[in-house]
Amino acid sequence: MRLFIVLLISGPLAAQDPSPYVPLAHWANPYVEHWIARGVMVDPTPLRRPFHTDPLVRALEAADTLLLSKGERRMRGAMLDDLARRERGPWGRLDLHAGVAAASHARRDPLRAAGTGHVTAAGGLALTLQFGSAVLATHPQFDSRLKYDPDYAGKKDRAIAGRNAAAYLSAQWRYGELFFGSLDRNWGPTALDGLLVSPGPYSYDHLGLAVGTASVRLEALLTQLDDLPDTAGVANHRWWVAHRIVFRPPGRSTFSLWEGTVVAGPDRALEPWYANVVNLGLLAQYDQGSSANSLLGADVELWINRIRAFAQLLLDDVQIDRAAASDREPPSYGFTLGAQGGAGPAAWTAFYSRVTNLTYRTPSPPETVVRRGVGLGRNFSDYDQLTLRASVVLGPGVLVTPEATLLRQGQGDFRLPYPAVAAYDSTPTFLSGVVERTVRFALGARWHGGGWSLVADGGAHLIRNAGHVAGRHDTRWVGSIGVTHRLHWESVLP
């Protein structure tokens, strides 16, 4: 009842005007994130990506242009020309894009470069329709890089691979949104993939819900995962439910509490007590005496003057009572600590993140937090990462991002079997086996102008204990470059 009263007296959702999502791959996002980190503009959706179009347009219009260079003001104008909708009533938009790229690897994340490098081609079209409170979007595309990406589990035995990057129907009202379809999402600090919900597994179909105001907001998603065999080889049906409540008190700070639950079993349907997004799955699990893998966590974002501090915590399995041997398993958790700020025309980001050895896996393999072999949150465990990154706009449309990263990767992996009870005492909590250490020095650059985009990234990886072989050292050059041309048309629908 108290939550209901708060919803009534608070302001409406930040995305109260129905509008499409701005995909995470949109060309404008890196520039927007740069300006948010500098403090030039307000983040319209803290701890949540992707943006809705209208709140992003309002934030761009309200940006402090006195802190922008002439070239940056031109970029802001180009974004508003691309994103702002100037017509009311039923509306449609068609985007076309095509491009070529060359890379030394196929995985999207250059820090963990994998897959065979090739010259690849990509293209597609995105159709967006809006009828009052209803938004429909679909974005079929082809991309030959997908054939070589180890994180992509779709069809790869054709000359050209393809997928639907986004396909959804979203009904949006003053105090809520009902969503069904596929869309890349990220929950938590925006400097890296979230610990619970991230774009790592590629977009997947899910039912989404958002209810609340700009001050208090409940968000949830529900989907069916791919079947996985248990220890006896029997296929298990699997379901994934994630929900959180986000608080934005007066000021610029944001907090959230969240839970994720993997439900699995032979011929198992999703029970209503897990589908209830205002219930706590962990309590329902014990109350109903059913099996599930529950994860709990929290996010926080605090602004201190012009510095944005952020943190995320995941608790997967932390034992309190260690009397029995079965209670002595190593703790499973993950966390991120970091900050962003501005230094004149530049922005900087620094963060440290850790995921322990047994995080995301359980004694029951179907309850692993994974979809088609890729983590629903992070795609790796048993590692930590320290990253220092900067960004600066050097000219019209030119954004440069130097980076230095230290990555330590143990031999733990959530795809591996869970250790036996007898091995709990000898199982490391963190950084198991031979630890591979990678030091990355990289420089990224992008340019956008006149419908053309050029994106390049190159880095040197200094690797110790390469491949988890003690004493084996390696130095690798990891790089990519791509050019894309985009066109779009929009019109009021009769």
C-alpha positions in Angstrom: 0.0 0.0 0.0 2.8 2.4 0.8 4.4 1.8 -2.6 1.1 2.4 -4.3 0.7 5.8 -2.5 4.3 6.8 -3.5 3.5 6.0 -7.1 0.4 8.2 -7.0 2.1 11.2 -5.5 5.4 11.0 -7.5 6.0 12.3 -11.0 5.3 10.2 -14.1 7.9 7.9 -15.7 10.8 9.7 -17.4 9.6 7.9 -20.6 6.0 8.9 -20.1 5.7 10.0 -23.8 5.5 6.8 -25.9 8.7 6.6 -28.0 10.9 3.9 -29.6 14.1 2.6 -28.0 17.5 3.9 -29.2 19.4 0.6 -29.9 22.7 0.1 -28.0 24.5 -0.1 -31.3 23.2 3.4 -32.4 26.0 5.6 -33.7 25.1 8.5 -31.3 25.4 6.5 -28.0 29.2 6.8 -27.6 29.0 10.6 -27.9 26.1 10.7 -25.5 27.9 8.6 -22.9 30.9 10.9 -23.3 28.9 14.0 -22.5 27.1 12.3 -19.6 30.5 11.3 -18.1 31.7 14.9 -18.5 28.6 16.3 -16.8 27.5 18.2 -19.9 24.1 16.5 -19.9 21.9 14.6 -17.5 21.5 10.9 -17.9 17.9 10.4 -18.8 17.9 6.7 -17.7 20.5 6.1 -14.9 21.5 2.4 -14.4 19.5 1.4 -17.5 20.1 1.1 -21.2 18.9 1.5 -23.9 17.5 5.0 -23.9 14.0 5.8 -25.0 14.1 8.3 -27.9 12.1 11.2 -26.4 13.8 11.4 -23.0 17.2 11.3 -24.8 16.1 14.1 -27.1 15.0 16.2 -24.1 18.3 15.6 -22.4 20.3 16.6 -25.5 18.2 19.8 -25.9 18.9 20.7 -22.2 22.7 20.0 -22.5 25.0 22.8 -21.4 26.2 23.9 -24.8 28.6 26.4 -23.2 30.8 23.4 -22.3 30.7 22.1 -25.9 33.2 22.9 -28.6 31.9 24.1 -32.0 32.4 20.6 -33.4 30.5 19.0 -30.5 27.6 21.4 -31.0 27.5 20.3 -34.6 27.4 16.7 -33.4 24.6 17.5 -31.0 22.6 19.1 -33.8 23.2 16.0 -36.0 21.8 13.8 -33.2 18.7 15.9 -32.8 18.1 15.9 -36.5 18.4 12.1 -36.5 16.4 11.4 -33.3 13.9 14.2 -32.8 10.4 13.5 -34.1 8.7 16.5 -35.6 5.4 15.1 -36.5 2.5 14.0 -34.3 -0.1 11.3 -34.8 0.6 7.8 -36.3 4.1 7.8 -37.5 6.6 5.5 -39.3 10.3 5.5 -39.9 12.6 3.3 -42.1 16.3 3.1 -41.6 18.7 1.4 -44.0 22.4 0.7 -43.3 25.2 -1.2 -45.0 28.9 -1.4 -44.3 32.1 -3.4 -44.4 34.6 -4.2 -41.6 37.9 -5.9 -41.1 39.1 -7.3 -37.8 41.7 -9.6 -36.3 39.0 -11.3 -34.3 35.2 -12.0 -34.4 34.1 -11.5 -30.8 32.5 -8.1 -30.0 34.7 -7.6 -27.0 38.3 -6.9 -28.1 39.6 -7.4 -24.5 38.8 -11.1 -24.9 39.3 -11.4 -28.6 38.4 -14.7 -30.1 37.2 -16.2 -33.3 38.8 -15.9 -36.7 39.5 -12.5 -38.2 38.0 -11.7 -41.6 36.8 -8.9 -43.8 33.0 -8.9 -43.3 29.9 -7.2 -44.6 26.8 -6.2 -42.8 23.6 -4.4 -43.6 19.9 -4.3 -42.9 16.8 -2.3 -42.4 14.9 -1.1 -39.4 11.2 -0.3 -39.5 9.6 1.6 -36.6 5.9 2.4 -36.4 4.0 4.3 -33.7 0.3 4.4 -33.2 -0.6 6.4 -30.1 0.8 4.5 -27.1 1.9 1.5 -29.2 5.4 1.3 -30.7 6.4 -1.5 -33.1 10.0 -2.0 -34.3 11.8 -4.7 -36.2 15.4 -4.7 -37.4 16.4 -7.7 -39.6 20.0 -7.6 -40.7 22.8 -9.7 -42.2 26.3 -9.8 -40.8 28.9 -12.2 -42.0 31.0 -11.6 -38.8 28.4 -13.7 -36.9 29.7 -16.9 -38.6 32.9 -16.6 -36.7 31.8 -15.2 -33.4 32.0 -17.9 -30.6 29.3 -16.1 -28.7 26.7 -16.3 -31.5 24.8 -19.6 -31.5 22.6 -19.0 -34.5 22.9 -20.5 -38.0 26.4 -20.2 -39.3 26.6 -22.6 -42.2 25.4 -20.2 -44.9 27.5 -17.7 -46.9 25.9 -14.8 -45.0 24.7 -15.1 -41.4 21.9 -12.9 -40.1 19.6 -12.2 -37.3 16.9 -9.8 -36.1 18.7 -7.3 -33.9 15.5 -6.0 -32.4 11.8 -7.0 -32.9 9.3 -5.7 -30.3 5.9 -4.3 -29.5 5.8 -1.8 -26.7 2.7 -0.4 -25.2 3.6 2.7 -23.1 1.5 4.8 -20.7 2.0 7.5 -18.2 2.9 5.1 -15.4 4.0 2.0 -17.1 5.1 0.0 -20.1 4.3 -3.5 -21.3 6.9 -5.0 -23.7 7.2 -8.1 -25.7 10.0 -8.9 -28.1 13.7 -8.9 -28.4 16.0 -6.0 -27.5 19.5 -5.7 -26.0 19.3 -4.4 -22.4 21.8 -3.6 -19.7 21.0 -3.2 -16.0 23.5 -1.4 -13.8 26.4 1.0 -14.3 26.7 1.8 -18.0 30.5 1.6 -18.2 30.4 -2.2 -18.6 28.1 -5.2 -18.9 25.7 -5.7 -16.0 26.1 -8.6 -13.6 22.5 -9.7 -14.0 21.1 -8.4 -17.3 23.5 -7.5 -20.2 23.6 -7.5 -24.0 26.2 -10.3 -23.8 23.9 -13.1 -25.0 22.6 -11.1 -28.0 19.0 -9.9 -27.9 16.4 -12.5 -27.0 12.6 -12.5 -26.9 11.2 -11.7 -23.5 8.2 -10.2 -21.8 9.0 -6.9 -20.1 7.2 -4.8 -17.6 7.9 -1.3 -16.2 5.6 0.3 -13.6 6.2 3.5 -11.6 7.3 7.1 -11.8 10.6 9.0 -12.2 11.2 8.4 -8.4 10.1 4.8 -7.9 10.1 2.3 -10.8 9.6 -1.5 -10.9 11.2 -3.2 -13.9 11.0 -6.9 -14.9 11.7 -9.3 -17.7 10.6 -13.0 -18.1 11.7 -15.4 -20.8 12.1 -19.1 -21.6 15.7 -20.3 -22.0 17.1 -23.1 -24.1 16.8 -26.6 -22.7 19.9 -28.1 -20.9 20.6 -31.6 -19.7 20.9 -32.3 -16.0 23.6 -34.6 -14.5 21.6 -37.7 -15.6 21.4 -36.4 -19.2 17.7 -35.6 -19.0 16.7 -32.3 -20.8 15.3 -29.6 -18.6 13.0 -26.8 -19.5 14.4 -23.5 -18.2 12.9 -20.1 -17.4 14.6 -16.8 -16.5 12.9 -14.1 -14.4 14.6 -10.8 -13.4 13.1 -7.9 -11.6 14.3 -4.8 -9.7 13.0 -1.7 -8.1 14.8 1.6 -8.8 14.7 4.6 -6.5 15.6 8.1 -7.6 15.3 10.5 -4.6 15.6 14.3 -5.2 19.0 15.1 -6.7 21.0 13.0 -9.2 21.6 9.8 -7.2 19.9 6.5 -8.2 19.6 3.1 -6.3 18.2 -0.2 -7.2 17.6 -3.6 -5.6 17.2 -6.7 -7.8 16.8 -10.4 -8.1 17.2 -13.0 -10.8 15.9 -16.6 -10.8 16.6 -19.5 -13.1 13.8 -22.2 -12.9 14.6 -25.6 -14.4 13.2 -29.1 -14.5 12.1 -31.9 -16.9 8.8 -30.9 -18.4 8.7 -28.0 -16.0 6.4 -25.1 -16.5 7.0 -21.7 -14.9 5.2 -21.6 -11.6 3.1 -18.5 -10.8 5.0 -17.7 -7.7 8.2 -17.2 -9.8 6.3 -15.3 -12.5 5.0 -12.9 -9.9 7.5 -10.0 -10.3 6.5 -8.3 -7.1 7.3 -11.5 -5.2 10.8 -12.5 -4.0 11.8 -15.6 -5.8 14.2 -16.7 -3.0 11.4 -16.6 -0.4 9.0 -18.4 -2.8 11.6 -21.1 -3.4 11.7 -22.0 0.3 8.0 -21.4 0.9 6.9 -23.6 -1.9 9.7 -26.2 -1.4 10.7 -26.0 -5.1 14.1 -25.8 -6.8 15.5 -22.7 -8.4 18.7 -20.7 -8.6 18.2 -17.2 -7.1 20.6 -14.3 -7.4 20.3 -11.0 -5.4 22.0 -7.7 -5.9 22.0 -3.9 -5.8 23.2 -1.0 -7.9 24.1 2.5 -6.8 25.0 5.7 -8.6 26.0 8.8 -6.7 27.0 12.2 -8.0 29.6 14.0 -5.9 30.1 17.4 -7.4 30.9 16.6 -11.1 32.0 13.0 -10.4 29.7 10.1 -10.8 30.5 7.1 -8.5 28.9 3.8 -9.2 28.8 0.3 -7.8 27.1 -3.0 -8.5 26.9 -6.1 -6.2 25.8 -9.6 -7.0 25.3 -12.3 -4.4 24.9 -15.7 -6.0 25.5 -18.1 -3.1 27.0 -17.1 0.2 26.9 -19.7 3.0 26.2 -18.6 6.6 26.1 -21.9 8.4 29.2 -24.0 7.7 28.6 -26.8 10.2 28.0 -29.5 7.5 30.5 -30.4 4.7 27.8 -29.4 2.1 27.7 -25.9 3.6 31.4 -25.2 3.0 31.3 -24.4 -0.6 33.2 -21.2 -1.6 31.1 -18.0 -1.8 29.9 -16.9 -5.2 29.6 -13.2 -5.8 30.5 -10.4 -8.1 30.9 -6.6 -7.8 32.0 -3.5 -9.6 33.3 -0.2 -8.1 34.0 2.8 -10.3 33.7 6.5 -11.1 33.4 8.9 -14.0 34.1 12.5 -14.4 35.2 15.4 -16.7 38.5 17.1 -17.1 38.0 20.0 -19.5 36.9 18.7 -22.9 37.8 15.1 -21.8 35.9 12.5 -19.8 37.5 9.7 -17.8 36.2 6.4 -16.4 37.9 4.1 -13.9 36.4 0.9 -12.5 37.4 -2.4 -10.9 35.2 -5.5 -11.3 35.4 -9.0 -9.9 33.5 -12.2 -10.5 34.4 -15.3 -8.3 35.1 -18.8 -9.4 31.7 -20.5 -8.8 29.5 -17.5 -9.7 26.6 -18.2 -12.1 26.8 -22.0 -11.7 25.2 -24.5 -9.4 25.2 -28.3 -8.7 22.3 -28.5 -11.1 23.7 -27.6 -14.6 20.3 -26.5 -16.0 20.2 -23.7 -13.3 23.3 -22.1 -14.7 22.8 -18.4 -15.6 23.4 -18.9 -19.3 21.5 -18.8 -22.6 22.8 -20.8 -25.5 26.3 -21.0 -24.0 26.6 -17.3 -23.2 26.1 -15.7 -19.8 22.9 -13.7 -19.2 25.0 -11.2 -17.2 28.7 -11.5 -17.5 30.1 -14.0 -20.0 33.0 -15.0 -17.8 33.7 -15.9 -14.2 36.8 -16.3 -12.0 38.4 -13.0 -13.0 38.9 -9.4 -12.1 39.5 -6.4 -14.3 40.9 -2.9 -13.7 40.2 -0.4 -16.5 41.1 3.2 -17.0 39.5 4.9 -20.0 39.3 8.4 -21.4 37.3 10.0 -24.2 37.6 13.3 -26.0 36.1 14.9 -29.1 39.0 16.2 -31.2 37.1 17.6 -34.1 33.7 17.5 -35.8 32.4 14.0 -35.2 35.8 12.6 -34.1 35.7 10.8 -30.7 38.9 9.3 -29.4 39.0 6.8 -26.5 42.4 5.6 -25.1 42.2 2.7 -22.6 44.5 0.7 -20.3 43.2 -2.5 -18.7 44.6 -5.2 -16.5 42.7 -8.5 -16.7 43.4 -11.5 -14.5 41.6 -14.7 -15.6 41.6 -17.9 -13.5 40.7 -21.3 -14.9 37.2 -21.3 -13.4 34.3 -21.1 -15.8 30.5 -21.2 -15.1 30.2 -23.7 -18.0 32.2 -26.3 -16.1 30.7 -28.8 -13.7 30.1 -27.8 -10.1 32.7 -29.3 -7.7 31.7 -32.3 -5.6 31.0 -31.7 -1.9 34.3 -33.5 -1.0 36.2 -30.9 -3.1 34.6 -27.8 -1.5 37.5 -27.2 0.9 40.1 -27.4 -1.9 38.2 -25.3 -4.4 39.5 -21.7 -4.6 37.0 -18.9 -4.2 38.8 -16.7 -6.7 41.5 -17.1 -9.4 41.8 -20.9 -9.6 44.6 -22.8 -11.3 47.2 -21.0 -13.5 46.1 -17.4 -13.8 46.4 -15.7 -17.2 47.2 -12.0 -17.0 46.5 -9.6 -19.8 47.6 -6.0 -20.0 45.8 -4.1 -22.7 46.8 -0.7 -24.1 44.4 0.4 -26.8 43.1 3.4 -28.7 39.6 3.6 -30.2 38.4 6.3 -32.6 35.1 7.0 -34.4 33.8 9.6 -36.8 30.3 10.4 -38.0 29.2 12.8 -40.6 26.8 13.0 -43.5 25.3 9.6 -42.8 28.7 7.9 -42.8 30.3 6.3 -39.7 33.9 5.1 -39.3 34.8 3.1 -36.2 38.3 1.8 -35.4 40.0 0.1 -32.5 43.5 -1.2 -32.0 45.3 -2.5 -29.0 48.4 -4.4 -27.8 47.8 -7.3 -25.4 50.7 -8.3 -23.2 49.8 -11.8 -21.9 51.5 -13.7 -19.2 50.7 -17.4 -18.7 48.9 -17.4 -22.1 46.3 -20.1 -22.4 46.8 -20.8 -18.6 50.2 -22.4 -19.3 52.7 -21.3 -16.6 55.6 -19.3 -18.1 54.2 -18.9 -21.6 54.2 -15.3 -22.6 52.6 -13.7 -25.7 52.1 -10.3 -27.3 49.1 -9.9 -29.6 47.8 -7.0 -31.7 44.0 -6.9 -31.7 42.3 -4.5 -34.0 39.3 -3.7 -36.1 38.0 -1.1 -38.5 34.6 -0.6 -40.2 32.7 1.9 -42.2 28.9 2.1 -42.4 26.5 4.3 -44.4 23.0 5.0 -43.1 19.8 6.5 -44.6 16.4 7.0 -43.1 13.0 8.3 -44.0 10.1 9.1 -41.8 6.5 10.1 -42.4 3.1 10.6 -40.8 0.9 7.6 -41.5 -2.5 8.2 -43.1 
